[in-house]
Amino acid sequence: MTSAMKQQGELVLAPRHLALVRRLLHTHAPHHRAYAFGSRVVLKPGDRNRLKPHSDLDLVLEGPPLKPEQSFALRDAFSESDLPMRVDVVEAGDLPTAWNIRA
């Protein structure tokens, strides 16, 4: 999983949580590349101080459109996981064209 939008930064996520996110993505969206964005991606070390423990994880998936059952299964897996934050997933094709997910 990569943290990228127009700029790259550091994804602030505990190693065990990152491993779980990767495992769920591999299980439910194996043909997609995931990018993190939002408050959990910090551009400067000082930005880490702004991050709240409950801040959600925003992910965008790049790849073929997910089938509805895949999308529901992925969202359910994140919801039922032991992650201490909500995970919001959006597909790249659903983003405005002005958003460039490639760094």
C-alpha positions in Angstrom: 0.0 0.0 0.0 1.3 3.4 -0.9 0.5 6.8 0.5 0.3 9.2 -2.4 -1.9 11.8 -3.9 0.0 14.7 -5.4 2.7 14.5 -2.7 4.0 11.5 -0.9 4.1 11.4 2.9 4.3 9.0 5.7 1.3 6.7 6.5 0.8 6.9 10.3 -0.4 3.4 11.2 0.8 0.9 13.7 2.7 -2.0 12.0 0.1 -4.6 13.2 -2.7 -2.4 11.8 -0.9 -1.9 8.5 -0.4 -5.7 8.3 -4.2 -6.2 8.8 -5.1 -3.6 6.3 -2.8 -5.2 3.7 -4.2 -8.7 4.5 -7.8 -7.5 4.0 -6.9 -5.7 0.8 -5.1 -8.8 -0.5 -8.1 -11.0 0.3 -10.9 -8.7 -1.0 -9.2 -6.6 -3.7 -6.1 -8.6 -4.8 -5.9 -6.9 -8.2 -5.9 -3.4 -6.9 -3.3 -1.0 -5.8 -4.2 1.0 -2.6 -3.2 4.5 -1.8 -3.8 6.2 1.6 -4.7 9.8 1.8 -6.2 12.2 4.4 -5.2 12.9 7.9 -3.2 9.6 8.4 -0.8 10.6 5.7 1.6 13.3 7.1 4.0 15.3 5.0 6.1 16.7 7.8 7.1 15.1 11.1 5.3 17.9 13.0 2.1 16.9 11.4 2.0 13.7 13.4 1.0 15.8 16.4 -2.3 16.7 14.7 -3.3 13.1 14.2 -6.0 11.9 16.6 -6.0 8.2 17.7 -9.5 7.8 16.3 -8.7 9.4 12.9 -10.1 7.4 10.1 -8.0 5.7 7.3 -8.9 6.9 3.8 -8.0 4.5 1.0 -8.4 4.8 -2.8 -8.2 1.7 -4.9 -6.8 1.7 -8.4 -7.7 -1.1 -10.7 -10.7 -2.7 -12.3 -14.0 -1.8 -10.8 -15.0 -3.9 -7.9 -18.0 -6.1 -8.2 -20.7 -5.0 -5.7 -20.2 -8.1 -3.7 -16.5 -7.5 -3.5 -17.0 -3.9 -2.4 -19.5 -5.0 0.3 -17.2 -7.8 1.5 -14.2 -5.4 1.7 -16.2 -2.8 3.6 -17.6 -5.4 6.0 -14.2 -6.9 6.6 -12.8 -3.5 7.6 -15.9 -2.8 9.8 -15.7 -6.1 11.6 -11.9 -6.1 12.0 -9.9 -5.2 15.1 -8.8 -1.9 13.6 -9.3 0.9 16.1 -10.4 3.3 13.3 -13.0 3.5 10.6 -11.7 2.8 7.1 -13.2 4.6 4.2 -12.7 3.1 0.7 -13.2 4.8 -2.6 -12.4 3.5 -6.1 -10.1 5.7 -8.3 -12.7 5.7 -11.0 -15.2 7.4 -8.7 -12.8 10.3 -8.0 -12.9 13.6 -9.8 -10.4 13.7 -12.6 -8.6 16.6 -10.9 -7.5 14.1 -8.2 -4.3 12.5 -9.4 -3.6 9.4 -7.3 -0.2 8.8 -9.0 2.7 10.5 -7.4 
